[in-house]
Amino acid sequence: MDDRPTSPRISTGAGPLPAYRARLAEGSLAADPAQARAVEVLQDLWRRTQGYDPHPEQPEKGGFFARFTRRKPVAAEEAPAGTPMGLYLVGEVGRGKSMLMDLFFETAAVTRKRRIHFHQFMQDVHRRIHAWKQQHGASFPARDQQDADPIPPLADAITAEAALLCFDEFQVHDIADAMILGRLFQALFARGTVVVATSNTAPVDLFKGRPGRDAFLPFIGLINRRLEVLTLEAARDYRRDRVRALPTWHVPADERATRALDAAFEELTGEKHGKPTRLTLLGRTLEVPQAARGVARFDFEALCGKPLGPADYLAIATHFHSLLLDGIPRLGPENFDRARRFITLVDALYEHRVKLLASAEAVPDRLHEEGHNAAMFARTASRLNEMQSQDWLGLPHLT
């Protein structure tokens, strides 16, 4: 889950469209009519954002959260004159949405810009709100309800860092996120922030079927007013093409297998190594050692050697489309608890069609041959074998 610098060097290029055509010419991309239409829309946005800077109010000394007075509330429709409308690029996984947004981000002539995975952005938002509440409560007792509101100073801080925010994999699964998003984005838009986002989910379907969704509907309306919604209907799933070409089960779990998973991670993400991240669930956090672009990587002990349960594995299965797992040992009576957790993990991955690439001491059918769990593991082995098939690797991830 990458987070690009907040003040990158302004590109001297001519926008994402020439960059896209150059990649076609060199053969690193295949011609795709849907992508071609999308990059033309991005090129138009590139023109409208050239040199864009709403000149936000500078923070007071002591940090962004030292400001405890709030501005007069501003409606979302009162965005500053001349603020370019953003873009919400939606489509199924693997259609090239992130690649197109990256071309736009890299060429955008905006001094203050930030590209970040949306889940990582929300983690940062929760961290900042928590820090504000601690400082505010300890040193500045609230005089009224407005003084106790962290959203305006948070929006000031984010806007001061970036006039252009590019979000990868925009999705909402957590009620805590849903309750924050409406007011935060209203404040960001009112301060002139331009948002570009990729998502597998259309705005109308965000947080669908979840308790409390009625309170989330104004945010969906806000997205539709401030962002152009463009559906990318590419015929090919380029992500599935990549994962289908990769071996998924490496035996034994030795240095060769580690190198193979290293190469697979780079092939799937474009990064040699992911960054540590955290998933928030039920008031606690789950540490993810490496993550990038919807791919997570764990050591077996980190995932099955700790007292994790179904909720933890469900969070992984819904947040990541692919999981790389290093060092699955032979399972038996000596590691009974680890075997049970691994069974639970595989069930969650299977139900959500997560692509599993792993190194192990044996093939699935020989992984667990003795002990109380051996009979139960036969179903898991069957699933693991199915998950290596080309048909399985071609299935879409279910969030």
Residue pairs with C-beta under 8 A, 6 or more apart in sequence:
1 116
1 117
1 119
1 120
1 168
1 274
1 275
1 277
1 291
1 292
1 293
2 115
2 116
2 117
2 168
2 271
2 275
2 292
2 293
3 114
3 115
3 116
3 117
3 120
3 275
4 105
4 113
4 114
4 115
4 116
4 166
5 114
6 112
6 113
6 114
6 161
6 162
7 111
7 112
7 113
8 113
10 109
10 110
10 111
11 106
11 107
11 108
11 109
13 19
13 106
13 107
14 107
15 42
15 43
15 46
15 47
15 107
16 39
16 42
16 43
16 46
16 100
16 103
16 104
16 106
16 107
17 39
17 40
17 42
17 43
17 46
19 103
19 106
19 107
20 29
20 35
20 36
20 39
20 100
20 103
23 29
24 30
24 31
29 35
29 99
30 236
32 96
32 234
32 235
32 236
34 91
34 95
34 232
34 233
34 234
34 235
35 95
35 96
35 100
35 232
35 234
38 89
38 97
38 100
38 230
38 232
39 100
39 103
41 87
41 228
41 230
42 87
42 100
42 101
42 103
42 104
45 84
45 86
45 87
45 104
45 196
46 104
46 107
46 108
46 109
48 84
49 84
49 108
49 109
49 110
49 164
49 194
50 109
50 110
51 109
51 110
52 84
52 110
52 163
52 164
52 194
53 110
53 111
53 112
53 163
54 80
54 83
54 159
54 163
54 191
54 192
54 193
56 156
56 159
56 160
56 163
56 191
56 192
57 156
57 160
58 160
59 66
59 67
59 156
59 157
59 160
60 66
60 67
64 128
64 153
64 154
64 156
64 157
64 160
65 128
65 131
65 132
65 135
65 136
65 150
65 153
65 154
65 157
66 135
67 153
67 156
68 136
68 140
68 147
68 153
69 147
70 146
70 147
70 149
70 152
70 153
71 152
74 186
74 187
74 190
75 186
75 190
76 185
76 186
76 189
76 190
76 222
76 225
76 226
77 225
78 190
79 189
79 190
79 192
79 226
80 190
80 191
80 192
83 189
83 192
83 194
84 194
85 226
85 227
85 228
86 194
86 195
86 196
86 197
86 226
86 227
86 228
87 195
87 196
87 197
87 227
87 228
87 230
88 170
88 196
88 197
88 199
88 203
88 223
88 227
88 228
88 229
88 230
89 97
89 100
89 101
89 196
89 197
89 198
89 199
89 230
89 232
90 97
90 198
90 199
90 200
90 201
90 202
90 203
90 229
90 230
90 231
90 232
91 97
91 200
91 231
91 232
91 233
91 234
92 200
92 237
92 396
93 200
93 237
93 239
93 240
93 294
93 321
93 396
93 397
94 236
94 237
94 238
94 239
94 240
94 241
95 232
95 233
95 234
95 236
95 237
95 238
96 232
96 234
96 238
97 198
97 199
97 232
98 168
98 169
98 198
98 293
100 232
101 115
101 166
101 168
101 196
101 198
102 115
104 166
104 196
105 113
105 115
105 164
105 166
105 196
108 164
110 163
110 164
110 194
111 163
112 160
112 161
112 162
112 163
112 164
113 162
113 163
113 164
113 165
113 166
114 161
114 162
114 164
114 165
114 166
115 166
115 168
116 124
116 165
116 166
116 167
116 168
117 167
117 168
117 169
117 293
118 167
118 168
118 169
118 170
118 171
118 197
119 169
119 171
119 277
119 279
119 319
120 277
121 165
121 167
122 174
122 177
122 180
123 277
123 278
123 280
125 154
125 180
125 184
126 176
126 180
126 280
128 150
128 154
128 157
129 150
129 154
129 180
132 150
132 153
132 154
133 150
136 142
136 147
136 148
136 150
140 147
142 148
151 180
151 183
151 184
151 187
152 187
154 184
154 187
155 184
155 187
155 188
155 190
155 191
156 191
158 165
158 188
158 193
159 188
159 191
159 192
159 193
162 193
163 192
163 193
163 194
164 193
164 194
164 196
165 188
165 193
165 194
165 195
165 196
166 195
166 196
166 197
167 195
167 196
167 197
167 198
168 197
168 198
168 293
169 198
169 199
169 200
169 293
169 294
170 197
170 198
170 199
170 201
171 199
171 200
171 201
171 206
171 399
172 178
172 181
172 206
172 207
172 216
173 207
173 210
173 318
173 319
173 399
174 280
174 281
175 210
175 211
175 212
176 280
178 207
178 210
178 212
178 213
178 215
178 216
178 219
179 212
179 215
179 216
181 216
181 219
182 215
182 216
182 218
182 219
182 222
185 195
185 219
185 222
185 223
185 226
186 222
188 195
189 195
189 222
189 226
195 226
195 227
197 227
200 397
200 399
201 399
202 229
202 231
203 220
203 223
203 224
203 227
203 229
204 220
206 216
206 219
206 220
206 223
207 213
207 216
210 216
223 229
237 394
237 396
239 268
239 321
240 393
240 394
242 267
242 268
243 268
243 322
243 355
243 357
243 393
244 390
244 393
244 394
246 264
246 267
246 268
246 357
247 260
247 264
247 357
248 355
248 356
248 357
248 358
248 387
248 388
248 393
249 357
249 358
249 360
249 363
249 364
249 384
249 388
250 256
250 257
250 260
250 261
250 358
250 359
250 360
251 257
251 359
251 360
251 361
251 362
251 363
252 359
252 360
252 361
252 362
253 326
253 327
253 328
253 329
253 359
253 360
253 361
254 359
257 326
257 359
258 326
258 359
260 359
261 297
261 324
261 326
261 357
261 358
261 359
262 272
264 324
264 357
265 271
265 272
265 273
265 274
265 290
265 292
265 295
265 297
265 324
266 272
268 293
268 295
268 322
269 292
269 293
269 295
270 292
270 293
271 292
271 293
273 290
273 292
274 289
274 290
274 291
274 292
274 295
274 296
274 297
275 290
275 291
275 292
276 287
276 288
276 289
276 290
276 291
277 288
277 291
278 285
278 286
278 287
278 288
279 285
279 286
279 288
279 312
279 315
279 316
279 319
280 286
281 311
281 312
281 315
282 311
286 308
286 312
286 315
286 316
287 302
288 296
288 298
288 316
289 297
289 298
289 299
289 302
290 296
290 297
290 298
291 297
291 320
294 319
294 320
294 321
294 322
294 397
295 320
295 321
295 322
295 323
295 324
296 316
296 319
296 320
296 322
296 323
296 324
297 323
297 324
297 325
297 326
298 323
298 324
298 325
298 326
299 325
299 326
299 327
300 325
300 326
300 327
300 328
300 329
300 338
300 342
301 327
303 316
303 325
303 341
303 345
304 338
304 341
304 342
304 345
305 338
308 341
309 341
309 344
310 344
310 348
313 344
313 345
313 347
313 348
313 349
314 348
314 352
316 323
316 345
316 348
316 349
316 354
317 348
317 349
317 351
317 352
317 354
318 352
318 399
319 399
320 354
321 354
321 355
321 397
322 354
322 355
322 356
322 357
323 349
323 354
323 355
323 356
323 357
324 357
324 358
325 356
325 357
325 358
325 359
326 358
326 359
327 359
327 360
328 342
328 358
328 359
328 360
328 361
328 367
329 335
329 338
329 360
329 361
330 361
330 362
330 367
330 368
331 338
331 339
331 342
331 367
331 368
331 371
331 373
331 377
332 339
332 368
332 369
332 370
332 371
332 374
333 370
333 371
333 372
336 371
336 372
336 373
339 368
339 371
339 373
339 377
340 373
342 380
343 373
343 376
343 377
343 380
346 356
346 380
346 383
346 384
347 380
347 383
348 354
349 356
349 387
350 383
350 386
350 387
351 398
352 397
352 398
352 399
353 392
353 395
353 396
353 397
353 398
354 397
355 387
355 393
355 397
356 384
356 387
360 367
361 367
364 380
364 381
364 382
364 384
364 385
365 381
365 385
367 377
367 381
367 384
368 374
368 377
368 380
368 381
386 392
387 393
